[in-house]
């Protein structure tokens, strides 16, 4: 019996059963759930599956568990256009997950989602006109294989398993705890502790007011200032319309349009009247901190507004924590970590029991999936993007990459419309494959990085720009940040333009 068992152990593993679908969606975050809604409601009869590596839906809102986690975009535009938002404009992760859960339940999307499926590879066969996706079930370790006619990448753009933490001298000498918000420990006790939060982006602005009351003191340590928009977490227009008993669907659309109009106006002003826009933002901060607070150097960035993302601070809670004395700001650079805190380049020291590195994330353009096209590994950085969603030499695939200056979901909705239109067009043409290619008039077109650093330059993009596709000099070969023009141009895209190659 022992000998027979040994023989059995050496036998080859059984190949997984292959399941086939018309469309395979990668990721059950805000984009993936939206994509599933588009297929289920607008293309009935289409077979599709959503593969999600985490244990549930939500993406970012499931990954991040640090105190106070909330949106930095309003939910009237970050929410789906087809599902009215009825709460305060800035919402907690719990509220966003509940909203997404309602979308799944109301549209019977749960039966299409497979949780705990980690995709290892995706290979395209030009002969078979199919994607083959190899995955592993995280609960059992079993292999799972799928084939699909079309691949819809909704996995986001950063690595969920780990955040970005720079290496500073002396980090190992620090006797307290160093944590990254993306992997916040459940057992972290910060009550009556001295805390340094490195960074001043949306994460820091969210975390600091949430922990300020319980900890002894929290210091926001920043190398350079950030722009913020502090204001009431309420929209007067929405409240008035509700008082008038207007239907929530109407309220959602009216308020959504008003917000988008205001955002368009402000974005335009940051380019045409940057100093006036800057003064307006700084005045908002002064209104909460008081006239005696030193705006310089802590809240007066050197760059023009919107070269990096601007976080909304609901009810000015970050600034109220600073004004109360429970939080403070240090604008300086790190010389080294010490046993008891951080030595700054100015010579000052900050003492801490806990150091939080709110320093961003790692760009991850294809979800750590090994892609190949007809047996050749795909180098995504050598492709050219078509409108930031399709890529030269990559058939039957669309990628959702949202906006930096507007809500991510606005673009996810637009791309959902595009995918439905493209799949319908392929069916009408009898085509099994579609790809994009530079037209003869495009082949001498200058190519450059995914986005112009003079236009938008957050750290995660600058660190990972080489991983992203190239953009061309013409609008259709770029990922535009202008929702207000793209909401018109994307639906009007000519699917028979020579840039689209059908087989």
N, C-alpha and C positions, 0 to 999 in steps of 0.2 A: 504493500500500500504506500509506503514511504517513497519507493522508487517511482511509482506511477504518479504520485503527487509532484515529484521533482520534474518529471517529464512534462506534466501539465503546466508548471510554472514557466517552462521555457517556450511554450507555444506562443505564436504571434497573437497580439491583441486583436480582438474582433473589430473590424471596421465599423464606424458608426453608420447608422441608417441616414440616408440623405433625404432631406425634406426640401421641396421646391415651392417657391412663391414668386408671384409676379414682381413684387417689390419687397426689398428688405431695408428696413429703417434701422440705423445704428443709433441707439441712445433713446431713453425715455425721459429726457428733460423737457424744458419748455418747448424746444424745437421739435423733438421727436413726437411728443403728444400732439402738438399742433399738426405735424405731418400726418399722423394716424387719423386725425379728425378729417383732414382734407380727403384722404383716400376713402375712408368709411362713408362719408356723407356725399361726396361729389363723384366718386367712381365706384358705385356699388357693383359688386361682382368681382372686383379686383382682389386677388389673394395677396395678403401681406403679413409680415411678422415684424415686430419690434424687438431687437435684442438689446438688453440692458445689463451691464456688468454689476451694478449695485443691486441691493436686495429689494429695492422699491423704486418708484418713479420719483422725479424731482430734480435730478442732476445737481446743480450747484446748491439748491435749497435743501437737499438731503446730505450732501457732502459736508457742508459747513455747519458746525454745531457750536461755534463760539458764542458767548453771551451777547444777546441783543441783535443777532443776525437778522437783517432786513434788506429790503430793496433800496437801491439808490436811484431808481427810476419810478415814476408814478405808475400805479397799476391800471390807470385808464388807457395808457399806451403800452405798458409792459404786459398787461393782460391781453388775451386774444380779442380780436375784433368781433368774434361771433359769440362771446360769452361776457355779458355785462359784469363790471366790477362794482360792488355796492359798499365797500368799506372806505377807510381813510386812504388817501393816495399813496402814502408810503406804508408798506405792509411788512409784517414779520414773515420769517420763513414758514412758520406754522400756518399762517393765513394763506400764503401762496400755495403751499402743499395742499391745503384743504380745497382751494379753488381748482387746482389741477386735478385733484381727485374727483371733484364734481364733473369736470369735463370728461374724464374717463368713464365714470359711472353713467352719466346721462347719455353717452353715445356708445355704450357697450364696447369700449376699446380694450378693456382688460383682457379679453380672450385672445387678443392679438399680441400681447406683451409677454416675453419670456425674460424673467429676472435671473440674475446670477449667471449670465452667459457672457463670458469674457472672450472676445474675438481675438484670435491669434494671427490669422492671415486672410487675405482676400485676393483671389487670383481671377483674372479675366481670360476667357478663352474666346479668341476671335472666330475660331472654327465653329464652336457651339453657341456663340453669342450668349454666354452665361457668365455670371460671377459665381465662384465657389468660395464659400465662407467657412473657415475652420474655426470652431470655438470650443471652449471647455466649460462645463458646468461647475461652478465654484463650490457647490454644496457636495457634490459626489466625486469630482475630478474626472467625470466621464467626458469623452470627446463628443462633439456634436457637429454635424455638417449640414450646410444649407446651400442650395443653389437659388439664384434669383436672376430675373431678367434685368432688373434695375436696382441700383444701390443709392440710397438716400442717406447721406452722412449728416447726422444731427447730434454728434457726440460732443460738440463744443470745441474749445480751442486751448484748454489747459489740462495738465495732468492732475487728476483728482486724488491720486495716491500720495502726493507730496507737494508742498509749496516751495517757493524759492526763498532760500536763506543764504545770503552772502557769507563768505568765510572771513571772519575778523580775527586778528591776532588775540591770543589769550582766551578764546572761547572755552577751552577745556578747563581753564583755571577757575571759572566762575562757579561758586559753591551753591548758588541757587538753581532754579529751573529755567531752561530756555524752551519756549514753546512757539509753534507757528499756528496762527488761527485756523488754518486749513485742517490741522490734526490736533484740535484742542482736546487735552486729556479730560476724561470724565471725572477723575479724582482730583483735579487741580483746585486747591483751596486758596483763594486769594483774599479772604477776609483779613483785614488789618495788616495786609502786606504792602510793601513798597514795590511798585511796578513801573517798569519802563516799557513803553510801547514804541518800537522803532518803526517809523513810517507815519505818513499823514494822509493816506488815501482814504477811500470809502470804508475800508475795513477798520482802520484806526478810528475814524470818525464815528463808526457804529459801536465799536467795542468800548471805547473810553467812557462815554457817559453811562454805559450799562454797568460797568464795574466800579465806577468812581465812588458811589455811596458806600460800598462794602469794604473797599480796600483802604489802607492808611493814606496812600497818596499815589496818583498815577501821573507819570510824565510822558508826554508825547515828544519823542526825540525825532527830529526831522533834519535831513540834510538841506532841504530847500522847501519853501512854502507851497501850499496847494490852494486853489480856488474852491470856495464852497458857496452854496446857495442856501442860507438859513431862512426858513419861513414856517408859517403855521402848517401843520399836517392836516389841512382841510382845504376844500375848494368851495368857495362861496357860491359859485354858479351851480354846482351839484346840489348843495344844501337848499338853495332857493327852488330849484326844479323839483326836488323831493317835497318841499312844502306845498308846491302846486299840484302834487299828485301825478306828476308826469311819469309815464311808463319808464322802467329802468333801462329798457333797450334804447329808448330815445335819449335818456340822460347819458348813457355810456357813449353814444355816438356824438352828441352835442359837446359834451365835456372833452372828449377825445379830440375833436376837431379844434376846439378852443386852445387846448394845451399845445397841439401840434402847430397851430398858427403862431402862438406866442414863442415857442421854441425856434421856429423858423426865423422870426423877427430877431430874436436875440442872437442866434448863430450868425445871421447876416451882419449884425452890428459888431460882432467880435472881429470880423474881417474888415469892415468898412469904417468903423469907429472904435478901434480897440481900446483907446484910452478912456473913452466914455463908458464902455462896457466894464472895463476894469474898475473904474471909480464906483460904478453902481454895485458891483460885487463886494468891494471893500466896505462900502457904506452899510451893506446888509450885515456884515460881521461887526462893525462898530456899533450898530444898533443893539446888539446883544451884549457885547463886551463893555460898552461904555466908552465915553470920550477919553478917559484917562489911560486906557489900555494901550500899550505900544503895538500898533499894527505892524510897524517895521521892527524887526525883520521877520516876525513870525507868520504873518498872514498876507504878505505882499509879494507874490511871485514875480520873477523877472521876465517870464514869458507871457505872451499875450493869451487871453482866455481861449480855451478850447483846443490848445495844442496838447492838452491832456484832459482826461475826463473830469468833469465837475460834479461833485457829489452834492446831493440835496441833504440838508441837515434839518430833519423835522423838528419844529418848535425850538430850533437853535440849541438842542440839548447838549451838544459838544461844548458850545460857548458858555452855556449856563453852568456846566461842570467846572470850567476854567474860572469863571467869575466867582463861583462859590469857594474857590481855594482848594477843592478836592483834586483838581487836575491842574497841570501847568504845561508849558511848552518850552522846549529847548531847541534852538536852531543852531546846529553845530555838526561837525563830523566826528566819527568815532576813531580814536587813536588805537584803543585796545580794550578788551574786556579785562576786568580785574577779579579778584576773589569775591569782592563785595559789590560789583557794579560795572560801570563803564567810565573809562578815562577819555575825555574829549580832546580834540586837537587844540582847543582854546586853552587847555590847561585845567579846566573845570572837571569835577568828577560828579557822577550821579550814582547814588547808592540804590541798590535794589535787592529784593528777595526773589523776584520773578522778572524775566525779560521776555517780552513777546515780540517776535519778529514779523510784523505786519508788512513784509517787504515784497509782496507780490507772489506770482505763480510762475510755473514753467510752461511755456508755450508747447503745445502738443497738437500738431495740425491734423494728424490722421489717427489719433487715438492709440498710438503704439501698435498699430496694426501693420503687418508686413504686406505691402501691396505689390502685386506683380501683374504685368500685362503680357500675355502670351509667353510666359516663362521668364521675362526679364523684370528684375526689381524696378519699381517705380521710384524715380527721384523727383519728388514733388516740386522741389526748388528749381527744376529745369523746365517746368511747364509754364505756359502763359495762361492767365486766367481770363475767362469770358464772363464779364460782369460779376466777378467775385464768387461764382458758384459752379462753373464748369471749367474744364482744363484741357488744353491741347494734348491729344494722345491718350486721353482717359475716357473710354466709351461708357455710356449708360450709367453715369454717376453725376449727382448733384450734391453740393456741399452747402450747408447753411452756416454762414458767417454773418452775424448781425451788424448793427451800427454801433459806432463809438459815441456819436453825439446825439443819438436818439435811442429809444428802447430797442433792445435786441429783437423782441417779438414782432415788431413792425416788419422787419425784413423776413423773419420766419414765415409770416403770413403771406407776404408777397411771393416768396419762393414757393410756398405751397400752391399758390395759384399757378405759378409758372410750371411746376412739375405736372400738375393735372392737365394743363394745356398741352405740354410736350408729350406726355404719354398718350393723350387722346389723338394728337396729330400723328404720332408714330403708328397708332392702330389704323387710322384712316389711310395712311400711305402704305400700310403693309410692311413697315420697316421693323426690323428686330434690333437694330443698332443705331445709335446716334452718338456722334462725337463732334467736337469743335476743332477747327483748324484755321490757321491764318490764311486769309484770302491773298491772291496775288498782290493786291494793292497794300497789303499789310506787312509783307515780308521784309521790307526795309525800314519798318517802323522802329523807332528807338524803344528799347526795353529798359525798365528800371525796377526798383524794389517794389514789393507789394503795395506799400503806401509811402508817400513823400514824408520824410521825417520833419520837414518844415511845416507840414500840415498837421501831423499828429505823431507824437513820439513817446508814448509810455515805455517804461523799462522793459516790460515783457516782450514788446514788439521789437525793440532795438536788439535785445539779446537773441531773438529767434528769427530775425528777418531772413536769414539765409535758408531757413526751412520752408519758407513760403514761396508760392509761385510768383513769377514775374508779372508786371503790368506793362501794358503798352501805352503809347501816346494818345491813342484814340479812346473815346469814352466807353465803347463796348468792351474794351480789353482792360478794364479797370474795376476795382471794387470801390464804388463811389460811397461817400459818406452822406450824400444828399438824399435823404428819404423823400423830400418834397418834390424832387424832380423824378426820382426813380419810381415813385408810386404811379406816375404817368407813363414813363418810358418802358418799364419792365412789362406791363400788360400789353404794350403795343409792339413788343419785339416780334419781328418777322421771322417765324420759324422756318421759312424757306429761304432765308438769307444764305448766301454761299458759305458763311461761317459754319453752318450746320451741315454735317456730312452724314447722310443716311445710308444704311445698307439693309 
